[in-house]
Amino acid sequence: MKKKTGAAARSALKGRNTGVRKVAPRSATGAKRPAPAPRSSSSTHDAKPTIRRLRTQLSHALARIEELEASAHTDFLLDIPNRRGFECELHRSIAYINRYHASGALIVLDVDRLKPINDAFGHAAGDEVLKSVVAALSDQVRSSDIIGRLGGDEFALFLWNLTETDAKAKAASLEQAVDRLTFTFRGTKITAGASAGVAILGPHTHADRALEEADRAMYVRKAQRRHETP
């Protein structure tokens, strides 16, 4: 039997390979890799309600967070900023003053005789006094100004664009507005009163030092009022 030449052998070998099946690729473990599953349009459609539900839940959660943050900065009784809220507003306002060379005034006001009213007529009477004080202060300032309760019977007011002379005049008018308030508890007519101290805010002002300055001025004023003729 004659041996096939090289060309003939290659031709014969090629003929044998014509019907060979392609083998599926195998993984490192030797198992066949599964063919990718076709994407189903129905599965994408089914996910849309879940996405909408999650977005709604996220929106509600964010709204709840905003409510909690607001409540942490608000006095529940008087519906004005509490100490934390007022100090945040004061820091923001002073940052604006320092950046743009604006001006403002800080007034710390202490309500006189609130403790005797609480002791004699109860805290409900004291709460009524505080609400009336806030209403009287609000009538004396602009909507852009800020009134906050520092705690107990002490309030603070941030007022924009006032000179020292104007700020002291405003502090006097705030005292007079509170002095004019009268209350009747258990048939007894009661008056309160207020003492106010001023700090002027300008470039390079620091919030903490401004509060301390206005607080010291308020106590000086309170001592003066004790010696004034009724």
Summary of the structure (lengths in Angstrom):
residues: 230
radius of gyration: 38.9
end to end distance: 142.8
largest distance: 144.0
contacts: 620
relative contact order: 0.12
helix: 54%
strand: 19%
